[in-house]
Amino acid sequence: MSKKDKLKTIEQDKERWIGDMSKLLSETPERLPRFSTVSDLEIKGLYTPEDIKDIDYSRDIGLPGVYPFTRGVQSSMYRGRLWTMRMFSGLGGPEETNQRFHYLLAHGETGLSIAFHYPTLMGYDSDSPMSRGEIGKCGVAIDTLKDMEILFEGIPLDKVTTSMTINPPASILLAMYIVLAEKQGISKNEIGGTIQNDMLKEFIAQKTFMLPPKPSLRIIVDTIEYCTREVPRWNTISISGYHIREAGSTAVQELAFTLADGIAYVEAAIERGLNVDEFAPRLSFFFDAHIDFFEEMAKFRGARRMWAKIMKERFMTKNPRSWTLRFHAQTAGCSLTAQQPYNNVVRTACEALAAVLGGTQSLHTNSLDETYAIPTEEAVTVALRTQQVLAEETGVTNTIDPLAGSYFIEALTSQIEEQAWEYIRKIDEMGGMVAAIERGYPQSEIAESAYKFQKQVDSGEKVIVGVNKYITDHPPITTWRMNPDIEQRQLRRLREVKETRDNQKVREFLHEIRKASQNGENLMPHIIDAVREYTTIQEICDVWRDIFGTYTDPGYF
């Protein structure tokens, strides 16, 4: 029997089944009038070979480690190496965060990930009036190289990889890491890790911005250019959909806007004169692992397939490593609830499993108490153990992309991909992602999706257990509290650094940064020189604010 005849037989069997089911449903109707994903993609009751009749195995699914990488970017995936277990950590000062790093490494964490406090994220020092009341509250306070030295005390930088979630001053934190390695006797060639360094999604979603889009993009390309030549193991940008999703986007929007950002970065680096096959293999991505189990797996698989096509067909890259989308995933902070916080352990486990089945290279699992405060040691241990149970006990690492070929998964992957391509086409027609951001297009799309979802929650169409259904009181939980002395200690250390460093050299290096900012020279060597002399983050950022101006969200809504 031919494939066409088989499909016709399946279609006829399905029609008979629907007829039989309609009789049963008249007696016991389906419990919901409509079934959909958390992103509101409608889901059918049954998927058959009909739903994937246009899929070609070799073209669309293929094998792990080869184009189009739908099934994973490594040939052996977790049979060869588990994902990096990288818990996001930053609390109070560098002393406290260093203690948490050592605690997590002793409990099986395999990669470090730094959360910075808001002043650092925005390019301000702890002694700025802008920092009052924020020092160490939502991450670690880093003002100078001295703080980085304390942060990594006892941690050899050639033995771990480090991810830094930092954007406007990302190049400065990278420079500090390079100099810190140098002080440990470790070459730039030996250090590995990632800086987020993704300013386009800041304008779209997270809103920690400093400079306007174009100078922000210029500094990002400086880091890409410098690291391509000088720091070969470093991922110079983590193109992030996580914050786009946390702002309220759908899975499709997260995928589309993230890849559109990636296209903009590649175009900017090529315009600088860089060879795409030299820098593209070090691009990395960061996605949200949300609560809708199958939608997330489909999103991750579609992301790999789309990026492979973009790099091979749009940018004509020749190196197969340029086609691979390597990504870190974090379970969805926006899915956590303050109500019944122990439910968050279950949510995190489901989201982490979706990320693993979706083929992540690195994973952070949220803690049950993160809607209240920075996690306690007890809560963060449960979150880390969640990953370890998945890796060691469940068997999900034993085979590669185990749900490949599922009628539902393959159909949903194609559906998400098709809708994401439509967004990318619209953005291209606007002149690219920077132009789309300036028009407020992705911002308005995300806002509309967030509003729609909240209405569905308010009406009870979407259920959040413990929030709009199964509502009960819960006993109080223990939360982390920052020692108020940390703020004064941080201010005292910063004052001492400014008093004891060579301030004449600091002024000279800031002058060199100013000149390089104005004449288009790559900024990274000058930033490295400056931080080596304990120049502060704000001193460098103030030079940029003076030259390039500051960005204020125009408010499109």
Buried (B, 14 or more C-beta within 10 A) or exposed (E): EEEEEEBEEBBEEBEEEEEEEEEEEEEEEEEEEEEBBBBBBEBEEEBBBBBBBEBEEEEBBBBBBBBBBBBBBBEEBBEEEBBBBBBBBBBBBBBBBBBBBBBBBEBBBBBBBBBBBBBBBBBBBBBBEBBEEBBBBBBBBBBBBBBBBBBBEEBEBBEBBBBBBBBBBBBBBBBBBBBBBBEBEBEBEBBBBBBBBBBBBBBBBBBBBBBBBEBBBBBBBBBBBBBBEBBBBBBBBBBBBBBBBBBBBBBBBBBBBBBBBBBBBBBBBBEBEBEBBBBBBBBBBBBBBBBBBBBBBBBBBBBBBBBBBBBBEEBEBEBBEBBBBBBBBBBBBBBBBBBBBEBBBEBBBBBBBBBBBBBBBBBBBBBBBBBBBBBBEEBBBBBBBBBBEBBEEEEEBEEBBBBBEBBBBBBBBBBBBEBBBEBBEBBBEBEBBBBBBBBBBBBEBBBBBBEBBEEBEEEEBBEBBBBBEEEEEEEEBEBBEBEEEBBEBBBEBBEEBBEEBEEEBBEEBBEBBBEBBEEEBBBBBBBBBBBBBBBBBBBBBBBBBEEBEEBEEEEEE
